Amino acid sequence: MNSLLAKLQPYPFARLREAMQGIEPPAHLAPVMLQIGEPKHPTPAVITEALNASAAEFAKYPATAGLPELRLACARWIERRYGGLRLDPESEILPVLGSREALFSFAQVILDPAASERQIVACPNPFYQIYEGAAFLGGGEICFADSTPPRCLPDWDGIPADVWPHVRLLFACSPDNPSGSVMNLDDWRKLFALQDRYGFVIASDECYSEIYFGEDKPLGALQAAAQLKRSRKGIVMFTSLSKRSNAPGLRSGFVAGDAALLRSFLLYRTYHGSAMSLPVQRASIAAWDDEEHVIENRRLYREKFDRVIPLLRQAFDVNMPEASFYIWLKVPDGDDLAFAQKLWREAAVQVLPGRFFARDNGQGNPGRGYVRIALVASLEDCLEGARRMVELFGSKG
C-alpha cells in the first residue's frame, strides 16, 4: 500500500457522521440538511436536452483534450465573463471532470517526489480538503495560511520566511469556501508579488465564481493578471459547471491559463484516464454558451439570503457573504461542534462545524467557533432551518 495514504485525514462529512453518531433528532420534525454544498436547484433543460440528444456518442472513446468546440465554448465564456479576456482554446484551455479531480491531479504534475529538496504546497486555512490530500499524495508537505475574520481570506504573511523558498504550488480559493470571501485586486497583487519572488505555481480554485449577489462579479486570477499587465505564466484557474449550472453529477469543468503547464497536465491526464465523454462535452458546450439559467440560479440564491439572513439576525451576528451559497456563522459560545450536535439533537437541522474545515496551525484552529450553513435546499427548508436555529438559541442580548 502507498504509505502516504496514512497522512490523509477523514473528510469533513465523515467526521460529521461520526460526531452525530448516536444522536437521534426529534421524530416529529422533518430533517433539514444544510451541511453539504450540493446544489439542489433543477439542472437546466439546456443541459439535459443536449445530453439526451448526443446519447449515441457514448459508444465512442473521447479525446483527453476534448472537442475543439468545447474548448471554443469555454474560451467564449471566459471572454464574456472576464471583461474581454482572450485565451487560446488550443493551448490555454483543457476540459476536466469537475474542478475537484483536476485540483487533485494538478498537484501530481507540479510536485516532484524525486526532488532532493522540500516540496511544499501552501493553501488557506480553513480550506477545501482536496488541497491537503493532493499535497500529501504528491509527496509534498502542506503549509497553511490562517484566515482572519471578517473577510476570512488567508494571511500569506503568516507563512514563515524560511518556508517560502520551498513552496512549489499555492492553492488560492476565491470566492472562498467556507466563508464566501472574495479576493480583490490588491489581494491578487500581493500574491503575485510573492510568486515573482519565489517562483511557485498558483492554482486558483474559482468554482463559486458565478454565485454572487450584486453587479460586481468576483475577480478571477487570470483577469487580475491581465489588469495588472502580467502574463499567465505560472497561473492556472479551475472552474466547474457544478455550482454555476446546478449540475454536480455532470462532472464537468475546465482549467485555463499557462500553456506550458497545461501541456504537461494534458500529458499526465492522457495516462490518468480522465477524458470527458462526448455527450457530457455536448451538454457542457450548451451550458457554457447559455447565461439565462445562471442568472435565474443567482436570483434563487439571492432570494434565500434575503429571507434567511434577517431571520438569523434575530439570534446571531451574521453577515451576507460576498459570494457563494454559504453562511459562515459565528456561534454564540464558541463551541461549533457542540452547537451542531445540539442543533441536530433538538431541532433536526444539520450544519457543518467549522473546525472540520481547518487545521491547528500552532495558534489554534481558525475554523473553531463557526459553522457553515449551505443554502442549497428549497427556500422553505432554508427558512425552516433558520427558524429552528433562532428558536433553539434564542435572541441576541
N, C-alpha and C positions, 0 to 999 in steps of 0.2 A: 504493500500500500504506500501511497505517497505520504511521507511523514509530514509534509506541510499541511495536510488536512487537519492535523491536530491543533493547528493555530486558529481554525475557524470557530467563531462563537455562534451560539444559536441565533437564528434570525429573530427580529423583534416579535413577530407574530407567534413563533414557537415559544418565546419567553412569556408572551401574554397568555397563551393557552395554559402554560404551566402555572402562572400566577393566579389564574382563575379556576384552577382545578379544585373541585370540592365545593365551590361556591354555587349555590342554587339561587337564581333570581326569582322574584315573586311570580308564582304560577299565573296570577290573574293579569299580569302585564305582558303585552307582546314585546319581544326584544327589539331594541333599536340599536343597530350595529353601525357605529360611527368610527370604527377603529382602523379600517383599511381604505386606502386611497384607490379603490377600484371604481371607475366611472359607471354610473347606473343609468344615465340618460340613454334613450334609444340610439342605436347605431343608425346613422342616416341612410336613407334609401339609395342615395347616390353611390354608396359603397356596396351595399348588398346586391343591388342590381348589376353593377359591374362585375362583382364576384360570380354571381349566378350565370351571367352571360358568357363568361370565359371558362366555365367549369370543365369543358372538354380539354383544356390545356393542362389539367392535372396529369395528363398522360405524357407530358414532355418534361425532360430534365431542363431546369433553368440554368443560366449562366450566373456565376457568383457576382459578376459586375453589374448584373441587372440589365433590363431592357434600356436601350438608348432613350426610348420615350419616357420611361420613368425618371431617368436622370435629368431629362429636359424639364419634366414637370416639377421636379424638386428645385431646379435652377430658376424656373419661372416664379415659384413660390418665394424663394429667397429674395429675388429681385423686388417682388411686390411688397413683401413683409419688411424688408430691411432697407427701405429707402433707396432703391435702385442699385443695391449691391449685386454685382455680376460675378458669377463663378463659372468656370469651365466645366460643363457637365461630363466631359470625358475624363478629366483628371482630378477634379476637386470635389466630386460627389460620389458617394458609394452607398447603395441601399443596404440596410441591415435589418435583422429580425427583431426590431424594437430596440430602444436605447439600452435596456438592461444588459442584454447579452453583448452588445457592442462595447459598452463601458468596461465590462469584464475582460473581453478578449483583447481590447486595445492595449491594456496594460501588459499582456503577454508579448506584444510586439515591441513595446518601448523598453521594458526591463530586460536586462541581460543577466540571467542567473550564472553565467560562466565568468562574469566580470570579477576581477580581484577586489575592486573597491566596493563600498557600500552602495546599495541601490535603494533609495528612499522615495516613497510616494507621500506627498503632502495632500491633506484634504481638510475640509471644515469639520468642526465638532460642535454640535450634532451633525450627523452625516447619513448618507444613504449607504447601507452596509455593504453593498456591492464593491465600493471603493476599497474597503479593507480586505475583503476576500480576494480581489484582483491583485492587490499588492502582495499578499502572503503567497498565493499560489503562483505568482510570477517570480518568486524567490526573493522578493524585496522586503523592506521594512515599511512601517507606516508612521507618519508623524502628523499630529493633529494641531490645527489652529482653532482654539476655542472661540466661540462667538460670545458677544456681549449684548444683552438686550439694550434698547428696544428693537434695533434693526436685526439683530441676530445673524450678522454676517461675520465671517471669520476674521480674526485679528492676526494677519500674517506676521506682524511684528513679534508675536508671541513665540514663533519658531526660533530656537537658538541660532545664533550666527554661525556656529560650527557645524550645524546640520545642513544649511542651505547649499553648500558646495556639493553635497551628495544627493540632492533632490534631482531625480530624473523625470518625474511625472507629477503634475499637480492637478487634482480634480477641483474644478470650480462648479458651483451649482447656483444658477440664478434664472428664474425665481427659485429661492431656496426651499428645500424640503428639510425640516418640517415647518418653518416659520412663514414662508411666503415672502421673504425679503428679497429685494431686487438690487443688484449691483448697478451703480451709476457710472458715469464716465470717469469720475475721479477714482472710483474703486478699481476700474479696469486699468487706468493709467498707472496706479501704484503697483498692480500685479504685473503689468507689462515691464515696468522698471526692474522688478525683481527677476523677471525672465531674462531681460537683457544682461543682467549682472551674472546670473548663474546658469543660464542656458537650458533650463528644463522645458519640457513639453507641457502645454496646457490642454487638458481635456475639459471642455465646457459642456456641462450637462444642462440642457435647456428644454427638458421635456414638458415643463409647465408654462412655457413662454406665451401660450395663447389663452391662458385663463387670467385675464386682467379685467379691471373694472372701470377705468376711465378712458380718456383719449390717449394717454401716454402709454405706448407699448413698451414692454420690458426690452432693455438694450441687450443685444447679443454680443458674444465675443468677437465675431468677425466684423460685425457692424461697428463696434467700438474701435477695433483695429483700423478700419477704414477711416473713421472720423479722426483718429489720431495720426493718420497718414503712415501707418505701419504696413508691412507686408503680412501675409498669412503664415509665414514660416513659424513652425512650432505651435500652431494653434489648430485644433480640431473641435468642431461643435457637434453635439449629439442631439437629435430631436426625434419625435415619435408621433404617430397618429393616435396613440392610446388615449391621452387626455384631450388633445385638440379635437378629435373626431369621435370620441366615445367608442373606440374600437380596440380595447386592450387585448382581446383574443385574436385580433388580426396579426399581431406581432410584426408590425411594420414601422420602420423609421428610416432615417438616413444619417450619415455623417458627412461633414463637409469641411474643407479647409486645406491645409498644407498638402500639396500634390505629392511630394516625396514621401510623406508619412502614409498617405492613403495608398500609394503604390505598394509599400511594404505590407500595409494592412490587408490589401487585396490578395497578395501572395499568401499570407497567413490564412485568410478565410477560404482560399481555394482548397487548402488541405483540411481546414476546420470543418468543412461541410455545412456551410451556413448560407447557401443560396436560397433566395426567396422564390416561392412557387409562382408560376406565371399568372394564375388567377388572382393571387394576392397582389402581384405587381399591377395588374389591370385595375383592381379596386383602389390601390394606392394612388395611381395616376388620377382617377376620378376624385379622390379625396383631396389631394394637394391642389387640384385645379378649382375646387369649389370652396367659397368662403361663407356662403349663406348659412350652412349648418353650423359653422364655427361661431358666427355672430349670434345665432339662436342659443347655442350652448353657453356662451358668456352671459346672455340675458338670464338664462335659468339660474346660473350660479349667482349672479348679482341679486336676483330676487331672494334667493336663500339668505345671503349675507344681510341684505336689507331688513329681513324679517327676524333672523336669528340673533344678530349682534345686539340690537336694542333689548331683546328679551334676556340675553345672558347678562347684560349690564345691570340688571336688577340685583344680581348677586355677585358679580365678578368684575374685576378690572380687565377689560378685554378690548383689543383694538382690531380694526379691519386690517387684514394683510394687504401688502402691496400687490400681490398676485397669488395664484394657486387656489385650490379649493379647501385649504386647511385653516383652522383656527389654532393658534399656539397659545393655549390658555394657561395663565399662571394660577396655580391652585392656592386656596386661602392659607393653608397651614404648611405649605412647602413639601408635603409628602405626596408625590404624584402617584406612587404605587398604591398607597392606602386610599387615596381619592378614587382611583379607577376601580379598586376592589369594592369599595363601599357603593359606588355608583352602580356596579353590576349587581351586587348583592341586594340592594334596597330599591333600585329603580329600573333594573333590566336594561341599562344603557352601557354599551362598551365603547371606551375610548382607549388610546394607547399612551401609557406612561412615557414621559419624555426621556427618562433615564435609559430607556431601551434604545434610544437613537444615538447615544453618546458614550464616550469612554472617559474615565477619570484620568485626566492628563497631568496629574500632580497637584492640581488646585481644586479638586472636586469635579463632579460630573456636571457639565453645563446644561444638561437636559433635565436634571433633577428639579422638581418644583413646577414642572409644566406637564400638560397633557396635550396630545394632538387630537383634534376633532376633525374628521373628514366629512365635509358636507356633500356627500355623494348620493345619499339616499334621497327619496322623494322629499319635496318641500314639507309635506305633512309629517313625515317621520323626523326630519331635522327639527321642526318646531316642537314636536312631542318630546324628543330627546332633550332639547333646551329647557322646556317647561319642567321636566322631571329633575333636571340638574338644579334649577332655581328653587324648586320646592324642597329638594333634599338638603341643599346647602344654605338656604335662607338668603336674606337680603344683606347688602353691604352696610357696615357701620352699625 
